[in-house]
């Protein structure tokens, strides 16, 4: 059986790397984007050129009608969605608590959970009907380990972590797993673009492996969680950080 994987926020970075890796593993891949059509089409073209199957769909995952239309389009072309990789990153402020406003914190909490809620709600009914599904969400080490300036992202992702555990608990009897992948700071993403050269040097030096996490590192972890082999792994938070934070 050919499985269908929807990756949100897949026009670049972690999402794009995940789309490519899952396509290499034989999945039909949906490359979702909000406003990155040219980049999304490049991802699709690279997958197709390598012999895979992929399509790009524009949708803002914080807008209910967009999410519904996207899932309907996937259903009409390829049937149900077997794997959801919720990677889309909603905007957030980098700020201290002293300078933080409720609009910044509350806004990030609302957009983070709204996106996860809407996409999960849209794909789960089909998974329940097939008694099979893989739900994978991108978290961050910042949800457990605080770092100056990252209060909005860390707090919102901590809320996402607990949301996913409740989803995992409820869906486990139906053959549906839900897990979190939590990278440390990833090179080549919108987050690292906000850092200074000195900050990047310090982050690299702090890692036992002396490098930052790469999108491919995360994509390969996601590929395991998306596979049938991961069927007894659910409700977990899997760090991908090169040993930066060891439990």
Secondary structure, DSSP 4 states (H G I P E B T S, - for coil): ---EEEESS-SSHHHHHHHHHHHHTT-EEEEEESS-HHHHHHHHHHHHHTT-EEEEEE--TTSHHHHHHHHHHHHHHH-S--EEEE--------B-TTT--HHHHHHHHHHHHHHHHHHHHHHHHHHHHHT-EEEEEE--GGGTS--TTBHHHHHHHHHHHHHHHHHHHHHGGGTEEEEEEEESSBTTSTTGGGS-HHHHHHHHHHSTTSS-B-HHHHHHHHHHHHSGGGTT--S-EEEESTTSS--
